[in-house]
């Protein structure tokens, strides 16, 4: 079942009509046509209405939408049935065929082209060159066959005047590997005569209007179809010149793509030119003999056909006959016989040209040397595009054959549809309900039955000795078929004076309606006589293409040959073979309808369309399809489509089988009495139940879509989050790697700077990574350059303290400014003392000064002042005007120890082992000032000028960084603390 479209477009499947009546069928068909929906299903049959306009429903996006989908998943379309045929062929390795039927102008040829385009588009995903070549030839062959086999009629601007059946071969991968084209009953009589308002075959007009001046000159032609008898009638058609020119270019290109050589293409158009020139040959009789008027055209024909001019004239004027005694005589034609012979010759010439083109295409696309054991099974999709049922004002032999062909196809259609339906019901264990339908076997027998059928009567008349006219043949038909319910003949009064009545017409009640045929010309067209002289003339041509077209011309006039089969018998045999070929394949159908005779995109002729619906048997098709059950589908498919409407099956069921799950869906909706359960399929009796399911499904779809969108967006967001986390993790690891690598390189380059004369000033810094570019521009070296000279002493002290403490003391005053000389502003006595000491010891600057409490060996503490210069360390008495109590040069100190805590204890070690233990006094204004780091940094700066002290400081720090001192000095007391002496 097709996906349900909006109610404003009607029912997308005629099986779903509430009542199967002609009124509802036509109402639905008309509504869909007016809404631009030209395709509608009858189960798996596509009903197509010719829109008479270009529609944007055949592009690449549409092809992608139908590729690999089931029929019910998308609105009705030709692509859906094409895909179904392709899938059946590929999945089940089964030959399939697509039968396109309908009357002339219903759009059969366009439908076949779209089917071919779809099959070409969905195959060969790997773009193999040999497969692409086969596809190109198959597609281009349509263009060539349309040019030489189609014509403009009063009903159709591009009417197929031949039947075409194409087999497309596929390998086990589903790729096209070749094909074969069969053509049926080319309407060759159109070459010499057309109805009013119609044209000859397209090829003539394309040559005359699209050929270059050089080409036309070489073919002795003019650029004017009105100049030739065979194309004069069609030259009056409007708006065809530009189409003919562009079509000619397309045909020339297609011939090259297919593989025609330049010589072969030239031969094709030489034959077309010969036909046009032969049509202008005139005959004149002087009572005893017949002469050709104007031999210039004959000379051109002989040049184009590579024959002798005398031979051409002789073939046109005389007939070579073998007598019973073996003698050969030449019998002259009458003027009428000469014209008849010429017309028969050009018809045969065009027919054999068309047949040769088809065989030449087949030689390119046919599968050669195919080994099933090596390449797998070779499967086939057949596409049948054949003329539709025709009823004209004057119906002749061609319409009789065409309508007989449609009778055979209609019989096949009914039989296969019934057989398929009945077979499916039997396989599924469902009781089959008999359907009354029109069985046209009686009409088929009327035409083809041996000894009693119309074709047999025509053949018998053609084989009879003596002069048998069309009228005599019709009387014989009337005698033998008088009692047949589908045959009647009527007499026409031709002599009003004597009341003479002559039979000239007969009528057949076809499945598509009554058709009256004119018997005139039936026997001549059935005999299809062509004088042997023309066959020998063409066989003896120097043109190899012509010689290949006429192999029967090699027979001598005296050779006894079997009488050839008549045209009707040949056509009957080919149609029987075609039906047999279609009967062994799985069929798919496209039934084309012509909405009006005016070729209008908006006019819907109800009576005209109803007539087509009736004779195409579409109503019977709907009734057969319903046969008690309007819808059937595999349990898995039903479950997949409707499982969201039942709580027991959504999202997945836990039952024993899909059938049980489908039964749960049916039970929940209360449809138990409206369904039947087959072995593999569910059968639904009325469309109303299906509509209810579809409505509930349609109501749930938006909810499910929102849910799926939410889940999918969450999944996308999580995936993006994981991706971003991974990206940032990789970026972080890479950034750390680059930073570490940079610092390792810096460490390597500056590892030995202590031993260099310039302390590493000449060492070049490595290029930093991007992550360190800003840091590199603001490195310590850059900062030091910008530090004022007045602050350099503090910076050096802090660097020295940082190096000495090495992070082992948490609080060492690095965050505040170091004043260093804290006693300078206490009293004038300190200034006087420092001035005297500067004069006496000649130091250059004060490195540190401040109050402290000195602890002696008896644990007695006293307030003292500490002064450190670049020469000596002084112990002062603040209460006695900063009197110097003790003076020690810097060289006397061997080290310094501090604690890791927050106290201000400092031990100064001397070489005489008379260590000094101090507790630095915090500032009065800021009690949390830690001056230990400042003292250590000061001693470090002093040690830069005294290498011994600098080495001792560093060594002591490394040995005693985690040693906490008590209020004692270990050299004097008896405590068990480790000695502060570096030697220990």
N, C-alpha and C positions, 0 to 999 in steps of 0.2 A: 504494500500500500504506500502511496506517495505521502510525503510529509504534508500535513494539512496546512493549506495556506489560509489567509484571511477569508472570512465568509463573503467579503465583497468581490472575491475572485471566483466564486462558485466552488463546485466540488472538483478537486484535482484528479479524482478517479471516478469514472462513471459507475463503477461497481458500488460506490457508496451512495448512489441516488436513493431517496426514500422509496420511490416507486419506479420500476423499470417501464416507462412509457415513452413513446416517441416525443410527446410534448415536453416532458421533463428533460429528456436527452437533448433536444434541440435548444431548449431554454438555457441549459447549462453550457452547451457548446457556444451559443451566441454570446452569453455573458463573458465567458473567458476570452473570446475573440475581441470583444469590444474593450476589455481591460488589458489587452496586450499579452494575454497568456495563450500562446498558439499551440501549446502542447498539453495533452490530457491523457491520462492512463485509462486503459481497460485491463486491470490486472498488470500484466507485463507487456501489453500491447500499447504502443504509442500512437495516439491519434494526432495528426499534424494538420493545421489549417494554414494555408499559404497566406502570409501577411502582406504580400505585395509591397514590401518596404524593407530597408535595411534595419536590423535589430542588433543592439549591442549585447548579445547574449552568447557570443561564440568566442570570446577572447581567452587569453591564457589563464586569467583568474577563474573563469567559469570551468575551464578544463581541469584546473587543480581542485576545484570544489567537488567535481564528480569523480575524480580519479580514485579508484578503490572503494567507493561508497556503494551502499545498497540502494535499491530502487526507492525505498520509502524514506531515505534520509534527506533527499533534496526534492525540490519541485520537479514536475515532469519535464523531461528534456530528451533530445536525441542522444546526448552524451550518456545518459543513464542506461539506455538500452544497449548502446555501443559498449559501455563498460561491463554490463552484465554478460554480453556475448563473449567479450574478451576474457573475463574472469572464468566463465564456464569452460572456455577452451583451455585456459592455462592451468586451472586448478584440477580439473577432472580429465585433462588430456582428451577432450571430446570435441569433434568437429561441430561447428555452429554455423548458422547463416542468418542474415538479416534480410528479410523480404520487404521491399518497399513497393507499395501498390497504390493505385489511385488513377484518376483520369488525367488526360493531358492538361497541363497547366496547374496541377495540384501541388507541385514542388518536389517531385520525386528526385529529379536530378540534383537539385540543391541539397536535399537531404543526404543523398549518397556522398556528395562532396564533403559535407560536414562530418559524416561518419568516418570517411577516410582520413580527414584531417585529425580527428580525435585519436584514432588508432595510431596514426603516425606520431602524434604528440606524446603519447603515454608509453611508447616503446623505445628500446635502445637507450636506457639511462647512461650507459657507459660510453655512448657516442662512438661506437665502433664504425670505422669508415665504410666497411662493406655493407653493414646494415643501413647506414645513412644513404648509401647509393641506391639500395633497393627501394627505400622509402621515397626518395626523390623521383625515381622512375614511376612508381605507382601513382604518386600525386600528379606528376606531369602528364601521365597518360590520359588523365581526365580531360585536360586542356586540348590535347590532340584529337581525342575521340569526339569531343563536343564540336570541334571545328568541322570535322568531316562527316559526322553522323547526326548533327542537330540542325534544326532550321526554325525559322520564324513561321508560326501558323497564326490563324485567327484567334486561337485560344491561348497561345503561349509564345513568348518571344524567343524562348530557347527550348523548343520541344525536341525530345529525343525521338528521332525517326528510325531507331533501331533498338533492339533489346540487348542489354549488357548484363552479363553475370561474371563477377570477378571473384576468383578464389585467391585468398592471401595465405601463403604458407608461413608457419611459425615453427621455430625450433623448440627444444624442451625448455629454453629460458624465456619463451614468450617473445622472441625477437623475430621480426619479419625476415624471411630468407628468400622470398620470391613470390610468384603468383602466376595466375593464368587467367586470360580474358576470353570469354565466349561471346560472340555477337550473334544476334538472331534477326532475321528478316529486315534487312535494310530496305527502306522505302525508296528503291532506286527509280521508280516511276516519277519521283519528284524532280529528277534531273532534267526531264524533257517537258514536264507539265506541272503547273502549280495552280491551286485555286486562287480566286481573286483575293488580293490583299495578302497573299502569302509569299514567302521567298523560297528560293532554291537553298541548297545546303550552304552553311556559313562560309565554307572554304572558298567558294567562288568569289564572294563579295570581299572577303578578307584579302584575297590575291589582287583583285582589281583595284581596291581602294587603299590597300596597305602596302602593296609591292612598290619597290623603288622604280624610278624611271628606267634605269639600266636593266632591271629585271624584266619589266614589262616589255621593253624594246626587244630583248632577247627572246621573249616568248611570243612576239608579234601581237601584243594585246594593247588595248587602250585603257586609260584610267577612267572607264565609264561603264558600269554594268548595263546601262540602257542600250548600249551598242550591240548587245548580243541577245539572240532570241531566248536562250535558256535563262537569262538573268534579267530580262527586260521587265517582267512583271514585278519582281522583288525590288527593283531599283527605286520604286516609288515609295518604299517604306521610309518613315521619318526617323530622325535622330539615331541613325545607325552608322553614319560615316565615321565618326570619331571612334566608336566602339570597334568597327571593323579594322581600323588602322592599328589600334592598340592590341586588339586580339591577334592580328597577323604577327606582330612583333613577339607576343607571348608564345604563339605556336612555333615560330621559328626557333625561339630559345628552348622550348620544350623538346623539340625534335633533336636538338643538339645534346641536351641533357640526357635524353633517353639513349642516345647512341647512334642516331642516323648519321651516315657519312654525308659530306657535302654533295657527293654525286647522287646519293639516294634522295636527298632533299630536292635537288634540282630535277630529278626524274619525276618526283611527285607533282611538282608544279608544271612540268612539261605535259604530263598527262591531263591535268586540269585545263591547261591552255588548249590542248588538242580537242577536248570535249567541247569547249566553248566555240572553237573554230568550226568543228564539225556541225554544230547546230546551225551555222550560217550557210552551210552548203545547200544550194538549190538545184532542183532537177527540172528538166524540161523535156517533154515528149513531142516528137514530130509525127506520131501515129504508128511508127514502126520501131523506133528505138528511143532510148532515154539518154539525154546528155546532161552533163554537169555544167551549170552556169557559173563561170568564173573559176578558173583553176588556181588562182592565187592562194585561196584558203587551203586547197588540197596540197599545194606545195609546202605551205607552212606546217600542215599536219604531218606530212611525210618527213619533214626535217625534225620536228619535235619527237616523233615516234621512231626515228632512225630507220625508216623503211623507204622503199622506192615509191615515187609519186605514181608511176604507172600501176603498181600493185595496189595502191590505195584506191585509185579510180576504178580498177577492175573489180575490187571487192565491193565497192559501192554500187556498181552497175550490173554486175553479173553474179550468177550463182553456179558453182561447179557441182555437177550431179553425176553420180556413177550409175550407169544402167545395169540392168540385170545381167547382161552379157559381159560385164567388166569394162565396157567403154566409158570414157569420161567425156562429158559434153558440158558446154557452158550455156547456161540459160539466162537470157537477159531479163532484167526486172522491168516491171511496169513502174510508172512514176510513183504509184501508191506503195508498191512493194519496196522500192528504193528508199522512200522515206521511212517505211516501217523497219527495214533492215538497218538503216543508219541509226534510228532511235534505239533499236534493240542493242546495237553495238555500243553506243555511248552509255547506255544503262549498265550493260555488262562490264564495260571498261571501268566505270566508277565503282561498281560493286566489287570488282576484283582489286581495284586500288585500295578500297577500304579494308577488304579482307587481308590484303598483303600488309597494310600498316598494322593491323591487329596482330598478325602472325609475327611481324618484325618486333613488335613490342614484347610479345610472348617469348621470343628467342632471347631477349635480354633479361626478363624477369623470371623465367621458369627455373625451378630448382633442378640443377644438373648434378649427376653422380652423387645422389644423396644416399647415405648408408645408415639405415635406422639403428643398426647394431652399434655404429660408431658415434652417431650424433643424437640418438634418442628418437622418440616418436615425433613425426612431422604432423602437426595438427593444422587445421584449416578454418578460416572464417570466410564465409561466402557473402557477397553483397550483390543483391539482385536489384537492378534498376531497369525496369522494362516498361514499355509503352502502356498507358492506361486504357481503360474502356473508352471507345470512341463512338459517338453517334453524330453523323453529319447530315446535311441535307441530301447529299449524294454519297452513299456508302458503296465502296467498290471492294475488289478482291483483297486489298490491303487491310481494310477495316474488318473484313470477315476473318482474316487470319489473326489480327490483333485481338479481336473480341473472343475468338476461340482460345487464345493463349490466356486471357483473363479468366475464362471459364475454368480452365485447368488449374490455374493458381487459386481461384476461389474454392474449388473442390479440395485442393490440398490444404488450404487454410482451415476450412471447416473440419476436415478429417483429422488434421493434426491437433487442432484445438480440442475437439471432442476426445480424441485419443489421449491427449495429455491429461485432460481433466479426469476422464474415466480411469486412466491408469493411476493418477494420484489418489483418487478416492479409494481404489482397490488396495493400493499399497498401504494407505493409512487406516484401512478397516472401516471406512465410512460408507454408508449406503448411498448408492448413486441414484439420483433422481433424473428420469428421462426428460430430455428437452426436445421440443418440436422445433425443427429448423428446416430451411429450404435446402433440399439436396439436389444440387445441379448436375448429378451424374447423368440424368436423362438428357440434358442438353449436350453434355460432352459426348454421349453416345450418338446423338443426332448428327454430330459433326464427324466423329472419327471412327464410328463402328464399321468394321470390315463388311464390304459388299452392300451395306444398307446406308451408310453415312454419306453426308454431302461430299466429303473429299473423295470417297470411293466412286461416287457417281460422276464427279468431275474428271477423275482419272480415266474412267471407262469411256467418257465422251472424247477425251483427248486421244485415246488409243484406237478409237473406231475408224474404220476405213470410210473414205468418202467425206463429203462436206457436211460437217456437224457444226451447226451454229450455236450461239449462246442460247437462242430461243428454244432450239430442240433440246438442249441440255436442261433448261429450266422445265420444260414439259416432262422430261423424264424424271426430274426431281419431284415434280408435282404428282406424278403417277405413283412413285414409290413411297412418298412421304405424306400422302394426302391425309392419312389417319393419325399422323403424329400430333400430339396436343400442343407442341411448341413450334410447329411449322405451318405456314400458310403462304400461298402465292396468289397474286391478283393479276387480272388481265386489264390491259389498257386498250381502249378503242382507238384504232389507227385509221379506219376508213368509215367516215360518217355515212357515205352513200350505201355501202353494202353491209354496214354493221360488223365489220371484221374486228375481232378482238385478239390481241397478241399478248402473251405473258412476257413481261420485262422485269418484274420485280418479285422477290420473295421476302418473307418476313420470318424472323426467328424471335421467339420470346425468351430473351436472355434473362439471367438472374438480375441484371441491371436494368432491364426494361426491354421493350419491343424495338427491334432495329430492322429497317427495311433496306435491303441491298438491291442495287441495280445489277442485273446479270451481264450487262454489256462489258466486254473485255475480260470476263472471267476465264474463258478458255485460253485466250492468247497469253494472259499473265500466268496461267497455270502451266501451260506448255513451256513458256519462257524460251521460245525458239531463238537460236542465234546461229546464223549460217556458219558453216565450218570455214569458209573463206576468211572471215575475220579472225578466227582462232589461229589459222596458219599464218596470216599476215603478222599478227602480234608475236607469235612464236619465232618467226624468222627475223624479228627486229634485232638490230645491233645493240640495242639498249638491254643490258642484262636484267634490269628490274622488270621491264615489260616481258622479257622472255621467261622470267621466273613466274610471272603471274598467269601465264597461258601454257601450262605443261601439256594440256590436251591438244594443242595445236600441232604436235609432232606426228599425230596419226595421219596416215595417207588417206585420201578420199576413197580409196578402194577397200580399205580395211573395214571389216564388219564389226560394228560396236554394238553393245547392248544399249537399248533405248534408255536414256537417263530418266531418273525419277522426276516427277513433276514438282513444281515449286511448293504446292500444298502438302504433298507427301513428305518432302524434305523438311518443311517447317514442322509438320506434325511429329516427325521422328525426333527432331531436335528438342521440341517442347516436352515430349514424353521423357527423353533423356534428362532434361533439366528437372522435371518433376521428380524423377527417380533420384537424382543427385540431391535435391533439396530434402526429399523424404528420409534420407539416411543421416541427416544432420539435425541438431537441436535448433529449432527455428525461433527467431525473434522477429516481430512484425512492426512495421511503420505504415500506418494507413493514412494516406494523404487526402485532404479534402480541399476543393476549390471553392472559395466563399462566394464568388460572383464571376460573371462573364466580362465585367468592365475593367478587370485588373485594378480595382480600387482598394486601398488599404482600410477603408471605413465601411464599405457596403457589405452587408451580410444578407444574401438572398436565401430566405428560409426555404422556399420550394426547391431551389437548386441544391442546397445542402442536404435537405431531407431526402431527396432522391439519391444522392451519393451515400448517405448513411444507410439507406435501405439496401442498395445493391452491393455495398461493401460488407453487408452482414454484420454491422456493428451492434445492432440490437441483439441479434442472436448471440454474438460474442459476449455481451454483458450477461445475458440470461444463462449461457453456458458457464460463465465464470462464477456467477452467483450460485446456481444449481443448488439452492438451499442454504449455501454459506457464502456470505459476501467477502469474507476475509479469512485467510489461512497463513500461518507463519510458524516457523520452527520455535520450539519452546525456548531455546536459548535466546533467540531474537526478541520474542515477546517479553521474556524476563528482563532482558537488558533495557528495553524501552519503557516498561511500565513498573519496574520493581520499586520505584520511589513512591508509588501510590499505595503501598501496603507496608504496614509496620513489621510484618514477619519476613519481608524479603529485602528490606533496606538496612544497611547498604549491601549486605550479603546474607543469603539465607543459609540455614543450618539443616535443611531437609535432605532427604535421601537422593532426590533427583530434581532436575529443572521442572519436570512435569508437575511434581507435587508443589513446587513453589508457584507455578502458574495457577494451579488449582486454588491455592491460598489467595492469590490476587482476585480470581474470578469470584470466589466465595465471599470475600470481603465486600465486593461491589454488588453482590446479588445477581450475577449473570448465569447462574447454574443452568437455567432452563433455555438459555440462548446460545449455548456452545456445545461443541462435541470434541472429544479428545481422540486424536489419532495416535498412531504409534510414535511419530516424531513431531507432529504439528498440532497446533490449536486451530479449530475451525469456529468462526464466529458467524452466527446466522444473519443478524441484521446490523446495518451500519450504526444504528442508534447506540448500541452497546459500545462500539468502538469510539464513537464520538464522546461518550461519557468518560471513557478512559483517557482520551486525548485532552479533554477539558481539564480533568484533574491533573494530568501530567503538565499541561501548559501553566496551570496555576502554581505548581510546585517548582517549575524550572527556575523562575527568578530567585526564589529562596535558595535553591541549591547553587545557583550561579553566584549569588552573594557569598554564600558559605565557602564555596571553592575559591572565590576571589580573595576572601579574607585569609584562608589557609595559605593560598599561594603567595599572597603579598607578605604574610608573615614568614613563609619559607624564604622568599627573596630577601627580606630584611635580615633574617638570621644569616643567610649566606653572605650578604654584603658585610654584616658585622664581623663574621668569622674571617672574612677576607681582609677587612680593614685591620682587625687585630693581628692577623698574620703579617700584614704589610708593616704595621708599626713595630711588631716584634722583630721582624727582619731588619727594619730600618734601625731600631735601637741596637741590635746586636752588631750590625755593620758599623754603626756610628761608634760604638764602644771599641770595636776592633780597630777602626781607623785612628781613634784617639790614643789607644794603647800603643798601637804601632808607631804613632808619631812621637809619643813620649819615650818609647824605647829607643827610637832613633836619636831623640834629644839626649837621652841618658848616655847612649853610645858615643855621641860626638863630644859631650862635655865631661866624660868620665875622668880625663886626665888633666883637667884645667888647673888643678892645684899646683901641678909641677911645671906649668907653662909660665913664661916670663910675664905675659900680659894677662894671666888668669882667665884665659879663654876669650879675650876680646876679639881675636882674629878668627875664631871659629864661626862658620856660617850656619845660621839656623836653617833646618830643613823646611820645605814648603808644607804648611799645615793643611789638613783636610778641610772641607767646607765647614764642618761642624765647629772647627777651632779657628776659623778665619778671624772672627771678631775677637776671640780670646788672644790670638796671636798678635793682633794689632794693639792689644792692651796688656801685654806681658809686663813682667816686673822690670825688664830692661827698659822698656819704653816709659814706664812710670818713673823709674829712677832718674831718667834724663830730665824729667819735668819737675823733680823735687828741688826746692830752693836750697842753696848751700847752708842756710841757717838751720834747716831741718835734717840735714844729712846725718848729724851725730845721733839724733834720736832714732832715725831709721836704722842706722848701723847697730845701735844698741838693741833694738827690737829683733833685728835679724839674728844677732849674736845670741840673744836670749832664746829665741825660737829654736836655733840650732842646738844650743846646750840642753834645753829642757826636753826637746824632741817629743812634745805632747804628753809627757808624764805628769805634768802639773797642770790641773785644769784652769786655775785662776792665777794669772801672773801679770795682770795689768796691761795686757796688750791693747785693750779697747780704749784706753784713756791716753791723754797727752802726758809725756814724761817731762817733769820739771827739772829733775836731776839735782839741782843745787837748792835743797829745801831750807837750808840754814841762812841763805843769803839775806833774807828779809826779816830775820828774827831780831837782830840787834846790831848796833854799830860795832860791838866788840868782835863779832865774827868777821866783819869786813876788815878790821884792823889786823886780825890774826892772819887772814888769808893773804893780806898784802905783805906782811912780814915774811910769811912762809914762801911766797913767790920770789921775794928778793933773796931769801936764803937758799932755797932748793932749786930755784929757777925752773919751776914747772910752767907749762904753757896754758893749761886749762884745768878747771875743776870738773871731774867726771861725775861725782856723786857726793852729796852731803845730806845728813839727816840725823834725827834723834834716834836713839836705840837704848836698849837695856842690856848691859853686859852682865853675864853670869860667870862667876868664878868657880873654882873647883870645890868650893864649900857651899855651893848652891846659893850664894849670896848675890843679889842683883843690885846694880846701881845704874843711874841714868848717865848716859854718856852721849857724846856727839861723834859722828863718824864722817871723816872727810877723805875722799879718794881723788887723787890727782893723777896725772899721767906719769908721775915720778914716784910718789909714796902714798902710804895709807896712814892716816893720823887718827889717834884716839884723843878726844877733847873733853874738857871738863866744862859743861855749860854754866855751872854755878860760879866759876872763877874766870869769867870773861873768856871762855873757850880756850883755857890754857891747854897747851899740848902736853898730854900725859905720856903718849907713846908715839914713836915714829918708826915705821918699818918701810923699807923700800919695796917696790913691787917684786923685785927679784927674790925677796925673802919668802914670798908666798908660793906654796906648791899646789894649792887647790882650793876648792870651795864646795861645800855640801849644803843641800837644802832638803826639805821634806816634800812629800807629795800632797800634803793636806793644805788647809787654808791658813795655818799659823805662819808666823813671820820669822821662824827660827832659821839662822844661817850660821854655818861653821866655817871659819877662815883658817886654813891649814898653812903652817909655816915650816920652813926647813929645819928649825930648831925644835920642832915638835911641841911648841908652845902655842897650841891652837887657841883661837878666839871664838867664843860662842856668843852670838848676838841675837836679840829679838828686836826686829825693826819696829819702830813706832809708827802707827798709822797717822794720817793727817788729822788735824783738828777740825777742819771744815767738812771733810768727807771721810767718815770713819771706816768706810769699806775699801779704802785704797790699799792695794796689795803692791808693796814695793820690792818684793823678792825678785820678780822678773826684771825690774829696773836695775837692781844691784847686780844680778847675774849678767845682764846685758852690758852694764858699765865695765865689769871685770873682763867680759869678752872683748870689748873694744880696747881696753887696756892691753889685753893679751895679744892683740894684733901687733903691738910694738914689742911685746915680750914673748917670743915663741915658746919659751918654757912654760910660762903661766898659761898660755893658750892651750898647749897640749895637756897640761895637768887638768884644766877645767873640763876639757872634753872627756878625759879618761875618768875623772871622778864622777862626772855625770853618768857615764855609761855604767859604772860599777855601783853607784849608790842612788840611782834615780828613784827606786822604790823603798829606800831606807828611811824610816821615820825616827827622828832624834828626840830624846827626852831632855830634861833640863840637867844636863851634865856634859862633861867632855871626857871622852873615853880614855885618854892617856893618863889622867890624874886619879880618877875614881876607880873603885874595884868592881864596877858593873860588868856584866857579861856581854854587853853590846859589842858588835864588831868595831874594830878600830876604824877611824876615818882616814887613816894614812893610806895613800894609794898603794904603798908597797905591800899592804896586807889585803 
